[in-house]
Amino acid sequence: MKTILIVDDQPGIRLLLDEVFSQEGFRTVTAGNGREALQKAEEVRPDMVLLDMKMPGMDGIEILKKLKIEQNKLQVMMMTAYGELDLIEESISYGAVRYFTKPFDVFEVRDAVKSLLEGR
């Protein structure tokens, strides 16, 4: 069973994505901040991370860099409410495979994750 780590400081987004991917048969783990995300990533070794770009404390870019040091082949998709091109480009340069701008279409996110994790 593939594992998805969902990292967002907004509980509603974590809950929504958790429900969507659990119903699709994925194991889901959630984190509300950077420290928790790094700890859970180390514990569960996820196959995919859905990572919010802007969070208090440690931002998504910093988390992305640390995740990729630990698990270079880890697939990470970024989520941002800001659509800031420079941050998006920076996240891709550090290995993010895709990004979504909030509010996103949850079905588009679901299909993109399934496609990557199922090797399509």
ABEGO torsion letter per residue (X at the ends): XBBBBBBBABAAAAAAAAAAAAAAGBBBBBBABAAAAAAAAAAAGBABBBBBABBBEBBAAAAAAAAAAABAABBBBBBBAAGBAAAAAAAAAAGBABBBBOBBBAAAAAAAAAAAAAGX
